[in-house]
Amino acid sequence: MHTTPGAGSAGSLAGVTDERDNVRKAAEGHLPVGLLDMPTAKQVIQTLKKCSIAHLACHGFTDHRDPLSSGLILRKGDEAREEQDRLTVRTVVELDLANAHVAYLSACSTAENKEKFWQME
């Protein structure tokens, strides 16, 4: 997502367009490529269930006390509204992703972990 709903200029991700184009070029002729420009969590979930490789570029958030509550910030409702939707790790873990092989997350805080209890996970 090139911009995060409701985040103003802080939600802008200028490199996402180039990143998307580079992924598309690398996959061209090898894999079918679908694009969700400003998806909702529901749209991402539906797509994840069908794909074997997912490349996600958006803002993320971390819950240091409960890492399964961490996740991605997406769009809620139609594009005219500036509301955020969240897709948590817990939700993704509970999905039946029989075709999934690779997921690449290009999001802030995707590897951040300040909670000592979880540092060895």
PLY file of the C-alpha trace (Angstrom):
ply
format ascii 1.0
element vertex 121
property float x
property float y
property float z
element edge 120
property int vertex1
property int vertex2
end_header
0.00 0.00 0.00
1.54 3.28 -1.06
-0.30 5.12 1.70
-1.85 4.17 5.02
-5.43 5.32 5.60
-5.81 7.93 8.32
-2.06 8.41 8.79
-1.61 11.60 6.76
1.88 12.21 5.36
3.38 9.81 7.94
1.52 7.00 6.19
3.16 7.55 2.82
5.39 4.72 1.58
7.10 6.17 -1.48
9.12 3.04 -2.30
6.11 0.74 -2.57
5.40 1.57 -6.22
8.97 0.76 -7.29
8.95 -2.35 -5.11
5.70 -3.53 -6.73
7.09 -2.92 -10.22
10.31 -4.82 -9.43
8.42 -7.82 -8.04
6.17 -7.83 -11.10
9.19 -7.75 -13.46
10.95 -10.56 -11.56
7.87 -12.79 -11.71
6.96 -11.98 -15.31
6.89 -15.12 -17.42
7.37 -17.34 -14.36
4.40 -16.74 -12.08
0.98 -15.13 -12.34
0.90 -11.84 -10.43
-2.14 -10.29 -8.79
-2.22 -6.84 -7.24
-4.24 -5.51 -4.33
-3.59 -1.76 -4.34
-5.40 -0.59 -1.18
-6.79 -3.83 0.26
-8.93 -4.53 3.26
-7.98 -7.30 5.67
-10.80 -9.42 4.20
-9.39 -9.02 0.67
-5.89 -9.99 1.82
-7.25 -13.05 3.64
-9.21 -14.19 0.57
-6.12 -13.76 -1.62
-3.75 -15.50 0.82
-5.98 -18.58 0.75
-5.43 -18.88 -3.03
-1.78 -17.94 -3.53
1.50 -19.74 -2.93
3.69 -16.62 -2.69
2.67 -13.33 -1.09
4.61 -10.06 -1.05
3.08 -7.54 1.35
4.26 -3.92 1.49
2.49 -1.70 4.02
2.76 -0.29 7.52
2.73 -2.72 10.42
2.34 -2.55 14.18
3.83 -4.49 17.08
2.22 -5.63 20.30
5.20 -6.40 22.55
3.12 -8.16 25.20
1.17 -10.34 22.76
3.08 -10.82 19.48
0.12 -12.66 17.91
-1.79 -9.36 18.16
0.88 -7.66 15.99
0.14 -7.29 12.31
-0.41 -5.17 9.23
-2.33 -1.92 8.83
-4.69 -2.06 5.88
-7.78 -0.19 4.66
-11.26 -0.61 6.15
-14.26 -0.29 3.85
-14.19 1.57 0.58
-11.29 3.71 -0.63
-13.21 6.93 0.00
-12.98 6.38 3.77
-9.74 6.97 5.65
-10.23 4.18 8.19
-7.65 1.59 9.15
-8.20 -2.14 9.29
-5.75 -4.51 10.94
-4.71 -7.99 9.95
-3.15 -9.67 12.97
-0.66 -12.51 13.10
-3.27 -14.44 15.11
-5.76 -14.19 12.24
-3.21 -15.35 9.66
-2.05 -18.28 11.83
-5.65 -19.50 12.08
-6.13 -19.56 8.28
-5.97 -22.72 6.18
-3.14 -21.76 3.84
-2.51 -25.13 2.20
-0.97 -23.51 -0.92
1.27 -21.06 0.93
5.03 -21.44 0.55
6.55 -17.97 0.91
5.43 -14.71 2.50
7.61 -11.61 2.28
6.72 -8.73 4.57
7.98 -5.30 3.67
6.48 -3.45 6.62
7.71 -1.42 9.54
8.19 -3.34 12.79
8.00 -6.79 11.17
10.99 -8.11 13.14
10.80 -5.85 16.18
10.63 -7.66 19.51
11.29 -5.87 22.81
9.57 -8.39 25.07
12.26 -10.51 26.79
9.97 -13.54 27.13
9.58 -13.82 23.31
13.15 -12.97 22.24
14.10 -16.62 21.76
11.08 -17.38 19.57
0 1
1 2
2 3
3 4
4 5
5 6
6 7
7 8
8 9
9 10
10 11
11 12
12 13
13 14
14 15
15 16
16 17
17 18
18 19
19 20
20 21
21 22
22 23
23 24
24 25
25 26
26 27
27 28
28 29
29 30
30 31
31 32
32 33
33 34
34 35
35 36
36 37
37 38
38 39
39 40
40 41
41 42
42 43
43 44
44 45
45 46
46 47
47 48
48 49
49 50
50 51
51 52
52 53
53 54
54 55
55 56
56 57
57 58
58 59
59 60
60 61
61 62
62 63
63 64
64 65
65 66
66 67
67 68
68 69
69 70
70 71
71 72
72 73
73 74
74 75
75 76
76 77
77 78
78 79
79 80
80 81
81 82
82 83
83 84
84 85
85 86
86 87
87 88
88 89
89 90
90 91
91 92
92 93
93 94
94 95
95 96
96 97
97 98
98 99
99 100
100 101
101 102
102 103
103 104
104 105
105 106
106 107
107 108
108 109
109 110
110 111
111 112
112 113
113 114
114 115
115 116
116 117
117 118
118 119
119 120
